[in-house]
């Protein structure tokens, strides 16, 4: 987790589409 929070949020959003478990 080296990316800023804004980036982590964006990555989580994209990953949530593929991995709802990450929610």
For each residue, the residues with C-beta under 8 A, 3 or more apart:
1: 8
2:
3: 7 8 11
4: 7 8
5: 8 9
6: 9 10
7: 3 4 10 11
8: 1 3 4 5 11 12
9: 5 6 12 13
10: 6 7 13 14
11: 3 7 8 14 15
12: 8 9 15 16 22
13: 9 10 16 17
14: 10 11 17 18
15: 11 12 18 19 22
16: 12 13 19 20 22 23
17: 13 14
18: 14 15
19: 15 16 22
20: 16 23
21:
22: 12 15 16 19
23: 16 20
